[in-house]
């Protein structure tokens, strides 16, 4: 047990995703040993983020204003929407520089075990956008998990009757990977999603 102020910081840091008790202790002592201006800059950055960041009123991405920079960009391809589970997934898709449509953040994936059904996610808001923005194609960019696949299937069942073309991200082997290291599910998906040369 550390002195109460240190223990409190260790406990708070350990609540962060991917940070265990030992990492939290290392971080706490690092913060204790840095110069006070550096520690204050970190604290100010956290507070500033919490105060200034909100959800985009259109797509539910994180934003410093009512509309995020993507929704404010008039050069985006109309009628095309990429549906993601979390706001941080947008950054991953954007890094490819292959997508120029809009986004919609569901806020998670369907997981009956965790008590998350379609009504806990932003499907109603998505339906409103499909109608209002004349969306004709949706890409389900959900994680390749049981929950992500269930979410993508629900999305397809919801949008196809409205005449919206629904596709899912291809999944398979990573570039530069060896077949020896591929698990059966990934290899199976790569076989199913094979492309003609």
PAZAPA-4460 file (N, C-alpha, C; in steps of 0.05 Angstrom, whole numbers, plus 32768, in hexadecimal, padded with zeros to 4 digits):
% residues 197
    n_x    n_y    n_z   ca_x   ca_y   ca_z    c_x    c_y    c_z   seq   type   mol
   8011   7FE8   8000   8000   8000   8000   8012   8019   8000     1      X     A
   800C   802B   7FEE   801B   8044   7FEC   800D   805A   7FFC     2      X     A
   801A   8071   7FFE   800D   8088   800A   7FF3   808D   7FFC     3      X     A
   7FDE   8096   800A   7FC3   8099   7FFF   7FC2   80A8   7FE4     4      X     A
   7FD0   80BF   7FE0   7FCE   80CC   7FC6   7FD9   80BB   7FAF     5      X     A
   7FEF   80AC   7FB4   7FFB   809B   7FA0   7FE8   8083   7F9B     6      X     A
   7FDE   8077   7FB0   7FCC   8060   7FAC   7FB3   8067   7F9D     7      X     A
   7FA9   807F   7FA3   7F91   8088   7F94   7F97   808B   7F76     8      X     A
   7FAE   8096   7F6F   7FB6   8098   7F53   7FBA   807D   7F47     9      X     A
   7FC7   806B   7F55   7FCB   804F   7F4B   7FB1   8042   7F46    10      X     A
   7F9E   8045   7F58   7F83   8039   7F55   7F75   8044   7F3C    11      X     A
   7F77   805E   7F38   7F6A   806A   7F21   7F77   8062   7F07    12      X     A
   7F91   8061   7F06   7F9F   8059   7EEE   7F9A   803C   7EE8    13      X     A
   7F97   802B   7EFC   7F92   800F   7EF7   7F76   800A   7EEC    14      X     A
   7F64   801D   7EED   7F49   801B   7EE2   7F4A   8020   7EC4    15      X     A
   7F60   802B   7EB9   7F62   8030   7E9C   7F65   8015   7E8D    16      X     A
   7F5A   8014   7E75   7F5B   7FFB   7E66   7F78   7FF4   7E5F    17      X     A
   7F80   7FDB   7E64   7F9A   7FD1   7E5D   7FB0   7FD9   7E71    18      X     A
   7FA8   7FE5   7E87   7FBB   7FED   7E9C   7FB6   7FDC   7EB5    19      X     A
   7FC9   7FCB   7EBB   7FC7   7FBA   7ED3   7FD2   7FC9   7EEB    20      X     A
   7FD2   7FBB   7F02   7FDB   7FC7   7F1B   7FF9   7FCF   7F19    21      X     A
   800A   7FBE   7F0E   8026   7FC4   7F0D   802C   7FDC   7EFA    22      X     A
   801E   7FDC   7EE3   8021   7FF3   7ED1   8017   800D   7EDE    23      X     A
   8002   800B   7EEC   7FF7   8022   7EFA   800B   802D   7F0E    24      X     A
   8018   801B   7F1D   802C   8024   7F30   8044   8031   7F22    25      X     A
   804D   8026   7F0C   8063   8032   7EFD   805B   804E   7EF3    26      X     A
   8043   8050   7EE8   803A   806A   7EDE   8037   807E   7EF4    27      X     A
   802D   8076   7F0B   8029   8088   7F22   8045   8093   7F2B    28      X     A
   8058   8081   7F2D   8072   808A   7F36   8081   809B   7F21    29      X     A
   807B   8095   7F08   8086   80A6   7EF3   807A   80C2   7EF5    30      X     A
   8060   80C4   7EF9   8053   80DE   7EFC   805D   80ED   7F15    31      X     A
   8063   80DD   7F29   806E   80E9   7F42   808A   80F5   7F3D    32      X     A
   8099   80E9   7F2C   80B5   80F2   7F27   80B9   8106   7F11    33      X     A
   80A4   810B   7F01   80A8   8120   7EEC   80A4   813B   7EF8    34      X     A
   80AD   814F   7EE9   80AA   816B   7EF2   808D   8172   7EF4    35      X     A
   8087   8184   7F07   806B   818B   7F0C   805D   8197   7EF3    36      X     A
   806B   81A8   7EE4   805E   81B3   7ECB   8055   819C   7EB8    37      X     A
   8065   8187   7EB6   805E   8171   7EA5   8045   8162   7EAF    38      X     A
   8044   815E   7EC9   802D   8151   7ED6   8014   8162   7ED2    39      X     A
   8017   817C   7ED6   8000   818E   7ED2   7FF6   818E   7EB6    40      X     A
   8009   818D   7EA3   8001   818D   7E86   7FF1   8174   7E80    41      X     A
   7FF8   815D   7E8B   7FE9   8145   7E87   7FCD   8148   7E94    42      X     A
   7FCC   8151   7EAD   7FB2   8155   7EBA   7FA0   8168   7EAB    43      X     A
   7FAC   817F   7EA1   7F9D   8192   7E92   7F92   8187   7E78    44      X     A
   7FA3   8176   7E6B   7F9A   816A   7E51   7F82   8157   7E56    45      X     A
   7F82   8148   7E6C   7F6C   8136   7E72   7F53   8147   7E78    46      X     A
   7F55   815B   7E88   7F3E   816C   7E8F   7F33   817A   7E76    47      X     A
   7F46   8185   7E66   7F3D   8193   7E4D   7F2E   8180   7E3A    48      X     A
   7F38   8168   7E38   7F2A   8154   7E26   7F0E   814F   7E31    49      X     A
   7F0C   814A   7E4B   7EF2   8144   7E57   7EDE   815B   7E54    50      X     A
   7EE8   8174   7E55   7ED6   818C   7E54   7ECF   8192   7E37    51      X     A
   7EE1   8190   7E24   7EDD   8199   7E09   7ED2   8184   7DF6    52      X     A
   7ED6   816B   7DFB   7ECE   8156   7DE8   7EB2   814D   7DEE    53      X     A
   7EA2   814B   7DD8   7E87   8141   7DD9   7E83   812E   7DC2    54      X     A
   7E6B   8123   7DBF   7E64   8112   7DA9   7E59   8122   7D92    55      X     A
   7E61   811C   7D7A   7E56   8128   7D62   7E38   8123   7D61    56      X     A
   7E28   8137   7D5C   7E0B   8134   7D5C   7E02   8123   7D44    57      X     A
   7E12   8120   7D30   7E0A   8111   7D18   7E14   80F4   7D19    58      X     A
   7E2E   80EF   7D1E   7E39   80D4   7D1C   7E41   80C8   7D36    59      X     A
   7E43   80D8   7D4C   7E4B   80D0   7D66   7E68   80CA   7D69    60      X     A
   7E78   80D6   7D57   7E95   80D6   7D5A   7E9C   80EA   7D70    61      X     A
   7EB4   80E9   7D7B   7EBD   80FE   7D8E   7EC2   8117   7D7F    62      X     A
   7EBC   812E   7D8B   7EBE   8147   7D7D   7EC1   815E   7D91    63      X     A
   7ECE   8173   7D88   7ED0   818C   7D99   7EB9   819F   7D93    64      X     A
   7EA8   8198   7D7F   7E91   81A9   7D79   7E79   8198   7D73    65      X     A
   7E63   81A4   7D6B   7E4A   8194   7D66   7E4E   817F   7D51    66      X     A
   7E5D   8185   7D3C   7E63   8172   7D27   7E81   816C   7D26    67      X     A
   7E88   8153   7D23   7EA5   814C   7D22   7EB1   8156   7D07    68      X     A
   7ECB   8155   7D05   7ED8   815E   7CEC   7ED0   814E   7CD4    69      X     A
   7ECA   8134   7CD8   7EC2   8124   7CC1   7EA6   812C   7CB7    70      X     A
   7E93   812F   7CCA   7E78   8137   7CC2   7E78   8154   7CB6    71      X     A
   7E8B   8164   7CBE   7E8C   817F   7CB4   7E9A   8181   7C98    72      X     A
   7EA6   816B   7C8F   7EB5   816B   7C76   7EA2   8166   7C5F    73      X     A
   7E9D   817A   7C4F   7E8A   8179   7C38   7E95   8168   7C21    74      X     A
   7EAE   8160   7C22   7EB9   8150   7C0D   7EB4   8132   7C10    75      X     A
   7EA8   812A   7C27   7EA2   810E   7C2C   7E8D   8104   7C19    76      X     A
   7E90   80EB   7C11   7E7D   80DE   7BFE   7E62   80DA   7C0B    77      X     A
   7E4D   80E7   7BFF   7E32   80E4   7C0B   7E27   80C9   7C04    78      X     A
   7E15   80BF   7C15   7E08   80A6   7C10   7E17   808E   7C1A    79      X     A
   7E2F   8091   7C24   7E40   807B   7C2D   7E46   807F   7C4B    80      X     A
   7E41   806A   7C5B   7E46   806D   7C78   7E54   8054   7C82    81      X     A
   7E67   8058   7C93   7E77   8043   7C9F   7E6E   8041   7CBD    82      X     A
   7E63   802B   7CC4   7E59   8027   7CDF   7E6E   8019   7CF1    83      X     A
   7E76   8027   7D06   7E8B   801C   7D18   7E80   8019   7D34    84      X     A
   7E8E   8009   7D44   7E86   8005   7D60   7E8D   801C   7D72    85      X     A
   7EA6   8026   7D6F   7EB0   803B   7D81   7EBC   8052   7D71    86      X     A
   7EBD   8069   7D7D   7EC8   8081   7D6F   7EE5   807D   7D67    87      X     A
   7EF5   806E   7D78   7F11   806A   7D71   7F14   8059   7D58    88      X     A
   7EFF   804A   7D50   7F01   803A   7D38   7F02   804B   7D1F    89      X     A
   7EF7   8063   7D21   7EF8   8076   7D0A   7F15   807D   7D02    90      X     A
   7F25   8081   7D16   7F41   8088   7D11   7F4F   8072   7D02    91      X     A
   7F49   8059   7D09   7F56   8042   7CFC   7F4E   8041   7CDE    92      X     A
   7F34   8045   7CD9   7F2A   8045   7CBD   7F36   805D   7CAE    93      X     A
   7F37   8074   7CBA   7F41   808C   7CAD   7F5F   8089   7CA6    94      X     A
   7F6E   807B   7CB6   7F8A   8078   7CB1   7F8F   8069   7C96    95      X     A
   7F7C   8059   7C8D   7F80   804B   7C74   7F7F   805D   7C5C    96      X     A
   7F73   8074   7C5F   7F6F   8088   7C49   7F61   807B   7C31    97      X     A
   7F50   8067   7C37   7F41   8059   7C22   7F23   805F   7C23    98      X     A
   7F1A   806D   7C38   7EFD   8071   7C3C   7EF7   808F   7C3D    99      X     A
   7EE3   8098   7C2E   7EDC   80B4   7C2D   7EBF   80BA   7C33   100      X     A
   7EB1   80A8   7C40   7E95   80AC   7C47   7E92   80B7   7C63   101      X     A
   7E7A   80B5   7C6E   7E75   80BE   7C8A   7E76   80A5   7C9D   102      X     A
   7E73   80AA   7CB6   7E74   8095   7CCA   7E5B   8096   7CDC   103      X     A
   7E57   8080   7CEA   7E43   807F   7D00   7E4E   806D   7D16   104      X     A
   7E50   8078   7D2E   7E5A   8069   7D45   7E43   805D   7D55   105      X     A
   7E42   8043   7D56   7E2C   8035   7D64   7E2F   8038   7D83   106      X     A
   7E47   8039   7D8D   7E4B   803A   7DA9   7E4F   801E   7DB6   107      X     A
   7E56   800B   7DA5   7E5C   7FF0   7DAF   7E52   7FDB   7D9B   108      X     A
   7E4F   7FC3   7DA4   7E45   7FAD   7D93   7E30   7F9D   7DA2   109      X     A
   7E20   7F8F   7D94   7E0B   7F7F   7DA0   7E18   7F68   7DAF   110      X     A
   7E11   7F66   7DC9   7E1C   7F51   7DDA   7E07   7F49   7DEF   111      X     A
   7DF7   7F35   7DE8   7DE2   7F2C   7DFB   7DEE   7F24   7E17   112      X     A
   7E06   7F19   7E17   7E12   7F11   7E31   7E17   7F29   7E42   113      X     A
   7E1F   7F3F   7E36   7E24   7F58   7E45   7E0B   7F69   7E48   114      X     A
   7DF4   7F5F   7E3E   7DDB   7F6E   7E40   7DD9   7F85   7E2D   115      X     A
   7DE8   7F84   7E17   7DE8   7F99   7E03   7DD9   7F8F   7DEA   116      X     A
   7DC2   7F9B   7DE6   7DB2   7F94   7DCE   7DB1   7FAC   7DBB   117      X     A
   7DA4   7FA9   7DA4   7DA3   7FBF   7D91   7D98   7FD9   7D9C   118      X     A
   7D86   7FD7   7DB0   7D7A   7FEF   7DBB   7D8D   7FFF   7DCC   119      X     A
   7DA3   7FF3   7DD5   7DB8   8002   7DE4   7DCC   800F   7DD2   120      X     A
   7DCB   8009   7DB9   7DDE   8015   7DA5   7DCF   802A   7D94   121      X     A
   7DDE   8038   7D83   7DD2   804E   7D74   7DC7   8046   7D59   122      X     A
   7DB7   8031   7D58   7DAB   8028   7D3F   7D94   803B   7D37   123      X     A
   7D84   8045   7D4A   7D6E   8057   7D44   7D79   8070   7D36   124      X     A
   7D8F   807B   7D41   7D9B   8092   7D35   7DA6   808C   7D19   125      X     A
   7DB0   8074   7D15   7DBA   806C   7CFB   7DA3   806B   7CE7   126      X     A
   7D8C   805F   7CEF   7D75   805E   7CDD   7D6C   807A   7CD5   127      X     A
   7D6C   808D   7CE8   7D64   80A8   7CE2   7D77   80B4   7CCE   128      X     A
   7D91   80AF   7CD0   7DA5   80B9   7CBD   7DA1   80AD   7CA1   129      X     A
   7D9C   8093   7CA1   7D98   8085   7C87   7D83   8093   7C77   130      X     A
   7D6D   809A   7C84   7D56   80A7   7C76   7D5D   80C4   7C70   131      X     A
   7D67   80D3   7C83   7D6C   80EF   7C80   7D82   80F5   7C6C   132      X     A
   7D97   80E4   7C6B   7DAE   80E9   7C5A   7DAF   80D8   7C41   133      X     A
   7D9A   80CA   7C3B   7D98   80B9   7C23   7DB0   80A6   7C21   134      X     A
   7DB6   8098   7C37   7DCC   8085   7C37   7DC4   806D   7C26   135      X     A
   7DD6   8066   7C13   7DD1   804F   7C02   7DE5   8038   7C06   136      X     A
   7DFA   803D   7C16   7E0D   8027   7C1C   7E18   802B   7C38   137      X     A
   7E19   8014   7C47   7E23   8014   7C62   7E39   7FFF   7C64   138      X     A
   7E4F   8005   7C70   7E64   7FF2   7C75   7E65   7FEC   7C93   139      X     A
   7E62   7FD3   7C9A   7E63   7FCB   7CB6   7E80   7FC6   7CBD   140      X     A
   7E8D   7FD9   7CCA   7EA9   7FD7   7CD2   7EAA   7FCF   7CEF   141      X     A
   7E9D   7FB9   7CF6   7E9D   7FAF   7D11   7EB5   7F9C   7D16   142      X     A
   7EBB   7F97   7D2F   7ED2   7F86   7D35   7ECC   7F69   7D2D   143      X     A
   7EE0   7F5A   7D25   7EDC   7F3E   7D1C   7ED9   7F2C   7D35   144      X     A
   7EC5   7F31   7D44   7EBE   7F21   7D5C   7EA2   7F17   7D59   145      X     A
   7E99   7F05   7D6B   7E7E   7EFB   7D6A   7E6B   7F13   7D6D   146      X     A
   7E71   7F26   7D7F   7E60   7F3D   7D83   7E60   7F50   7D6B   147      X     A
   7E77   7F54   7D60   7E79   7F65   7D48   7E6A   7F59   7D30   148      X     A
   7E6D   7F3F   7D2D   7E5E   7F32   7D17   7E40   7F33   7D1B   149      X     A
   7E37   7F2F   7D34   7E1B   7F31   7D3A   7E10   7F4E   7D34   150      X     A
   7E20   7F62   7D3B   7E19   7F7D   7D36   7E17   7F83   7D18   151      X     A
   7E2A   7F78   7D09   7E2A   7F7C   7CEB   7E12   7F6E   7CDF   152      X     A
   7E0B   7F56   7CE8   7DF4   7F48   7CDE   7DDA   7F57   7CE4   153      X     A
   7DD8   7F62   7CFD   7DC0   7F72   7D04   7DBE   7F8A   7CF3   154      X     A
   7DD5   7F97   7CEE   7DD6   7FAF   7CDD   7DCB   7FA8   7CC1   155      X     A
   7DD4   7F92   7CB6   7DCC   7F8A   7C9B   7DAD   7F85   7C9B   156      X     A
   7DA3   7F76   7CAF   7D87   7F71   7CB0   7D76   7F8A   7CB3   157      X     A
   7D82   7F9E   7CC0   7D74   7FB8   7CC4   7D73   7FC9   7CAB   158      X     A
   7D8A   7FCA   7C9C   7D8C   7FDD   7C86   7D85   7FD1   7C6B   159      X     A
   7D89   7FB8   7C66   7D84   7FAC   7C4C   7D67   7FB1   7C43   160      X     A
   7D53   7FAD   7C54   7D37   7FB2   7C4C   7D32   7FCF   7C43   161      X     A
   7D43   7FE1   7C4B   7D41   7FFD   7C44   7D4F   8003   7C29   162      X     A
   7D5A   7FEF   7C1C   7D68   7FF2   7C03   7D85   7FFB   7C06   163      X     A
   7D90   7FF9   7C1E   7DAB   8000   7C23   7DBD   7FE8   7C1E   164      X     A
   7DD2   7FEC   7C0E   7DE6   7FD7   7C0A   7DF7   7FD5   7C23   165      X     A
   7DFA   7FBE   7C2F   7E09   7FBA   7C47   7E20   7FA7   7C42   166      X     A
   7E39   7FB0   7C49   7E50   7F9E   7C46   7E5F   7F9E   7C60   167      X     A
   7E70   7F8A   7C63   7E80   7F87   7C7B   7E9E   7F87   7C73   168      X     A
   7EAF   7F91   7C85   7ECB   7F91   7C7F   7ED4   7F74   7C7A   169      X     A
   7EE6   7F70   7C67   7EF2   7F56   7C63   7F04   7F50   7C7A   170      X     A
   7F07   7F36   7C80   7F19   7F2E   7C95   7F29   7F16   7C8C   171      X     A
   7F40   7F14   7C97   7F51   7EFD   7C8E   7F6D   7F01   7C98   172      X     A
   7F80   7EF9   7C88   7F9C   7EF9   7C90   7FA9   7F14   7C8E   173      X     A
   7FBA   7F1B   7CA1   7FC8   7F35   7C9F   7FDD   7F34   7C8A   174      X     A
   7FE3   7F4A   7C7D   7FF8   7F4C   7C69   8012   7F45   7C77   175      X     A
   8022   7F34   7C6B   803C   7F2C   7C76   803A   7F16   7C8B   176      X     A
   8022   7F0C   7C90   801F   7EF7   7CA4   8024   7EDB   7C99   177      X     A
   802B   7EC8   7CAA   8030   7EAD   7CA2   8017   7E9C   7CA8   178      X     A
   8011   7E89   7C96   7FFA   7E77   7C9B   7FFE   7E67   7CB4   179      X     A
   8017   7E61   7CBC   801C   7E52   7CD4   8010   7E5F   7CED   180      X     A
   800E   7E79   7CED   8006   7E87   7D05   7FE8   7E8F   7D04   181      X     A
   7FDA   7E89   7CEE   7FBE   7E90   7CEC   7FAD   7E7C   7CFB   182      X     A
   7F99   7E86   7D09   7F87   7E74   7D17   7F72   7E6B   7D02   183      X     A
   7F63   7E56   7D09   7F50   7E4A   7CF6   7F3A   7E5D   7CEE   184      X     A
   7F30   7E6D   7D00   7F1A   7E80   7CF9   7F24   7E95   7CE5   185      X     A
   7F3B   7EA0   7CEA   7F46   7EB5   7CD8   7F4C   7EA9   7CBD   186      X     A
   7F58   7E91   7CBC   7F5E   7E84   7CA3   7F44   7E7D   7C94   187      X     A
   7F30   7E74   7CA3   7F16   7E6E   7C97   7F09   7E86   7C8A   188      X     A
   7F0A   7E9D   7C98   7EFF   7EB6   7C8D   7F0F   7EBF   7C74   189      X     A
   7F29   7EBA   7C75   7F39   7EC2   7C5E   7F32   7EB1   7C45   190      X     A
   7F2C   7E97   7C4A   7F23   7E86   7C34   7F08   7E8E   7C29   191      X     A
   7EF6   7E94   7C3B   7EDB   7E9C   7C32   7EDC   7EB7   7C23   192      X     A
   7EEC   7ECA   7C2D   7EEE   7EE4   7C21   7F03   7EE7   7C0B   193      X     A
   7F0C   7ED0   7C00   7F21   7ED1   7BEC   7F19   7EE1   7BD4   194      X     A
   7F2D   7EED   7BC6   7F28   7EFD   7BAE   7F35   7EF0   7B97   195      X     A
   7F29   7EF4   7B80   7F34   7EE9   7B67   7F4C   7EFA   7B5E   196      X     A
   7F61   7EED   7B55   7F79   7EFC   7B4B   7F77   7F01   7B2E   197      X     A
***
